[in-house]
């Protein structure tokens, strides 16, 4: 699923509450959608900034503590490499 398809689906998805949003993100994750694509879905659905969408996505009961640690480790690595250049 490309970004335009994610954006379209996010804009069409009716937000009811955080639990149903978590269920939708879980569905996307289970279908093989990447973490970044899930963030994009949340960002467009909630009409919030990328940073807010990342924070909210990690707060949803979708990712395990181990997955969250891996995500945070990759994020730190990315920033450290960026700062080196």
C-alpha positions in Angstrom: 0.0 0.0 0.0 1.5 3.3 -1.0 1.3 6.6 0.8 -1.6 7.9 -1.3 -3.7 4.7 -0.5 -2.9 5.0 3.2 -3.9 8.7 3.2 -7.1 8.0 1.4 -8.0 5.2 3.7 -7.1 7.3 6.8 -9.3 10.2 5.6 -12.2 7.8 4.9 -11.9 6.0 8.3 -14.3 7.2 10.8 -12.6 7.8 14.1 -14.8 6.7 17.1 -12.3 6.5 19.9 -8.7 5.4 20.6 -9.7 1.8 21.0 -11.1 1.5 17.5 -8.1 3.5 16.1 -5.9 0.9 17.8 -7.9 -1.9 16.3 -7.5 -0.3 12.8 -3.7 0.2 13.3 -3.4 -3.4 14.5 -5.3 -4.6 11.4 -2.9 -2.6 9.2 0.1 -3.9 11.1 -1.1 -7.5 10.7 -1.5 -7.0 7.0 2.2 -6.2 6.7 2.0 -2.4 6.8 5.2 -0.9 8.2 5.4 1.2 11.4 6.0 4.3 9.4 2.9 3.6 7.3 0.9 3.2 10.5 2.2 6.5 11.7 1.1 8.1 8.4 -2.4 6.5 8.8 -2.7 8.0 12.3 -1.4 11.4 11.1 -3.9 11.7 8.3 -6.8 10.3 10.3 -6.3 12.5 13.3 -5.0 15.5 11.2 -2.0 16.0 13.6 1.7 16.6 13.1 4.1 13.7 12.3 5.7 13.9 15.8 2.2 13.8 17.5 1.2 10.9 15.2 4.4 8.9 16.2 3.8 9.5 19.9 0.1 8.5 19.6 0.8 5.4 17.5 3.3 4.2 20.1 0.7 4.9 22.9 -1.9 2.6 21.2 -2.1 -0.9 22.5 -0.6 -2.3 19.2 3.1 -2.6 19.7 4.7 -4.7 22.4 7.4 -3.4 24.7 10.0 -5.2 22.7 8.8 -3.7 19.5 8.7 -0.2 21.0 12.3 -0.7 22.3 13.4 -1.7 18.8 11.6 1.4 17.3 13.2 3.7 19.8 16.7 2.1 19.2 16.3 2.6 15.5 15.2 6.2 16.0 18.2 7.0 18.2 20.5 5.4 15.7 19.0 7.4 12.9 19.4 10.7 14.9 23.0 9.8 15.9 23.9 9.2 12.3 22.3 12.4 11.2 24.2 14.4 13.9 27.5 12.8 12.7 27.0 14.2 9.2 
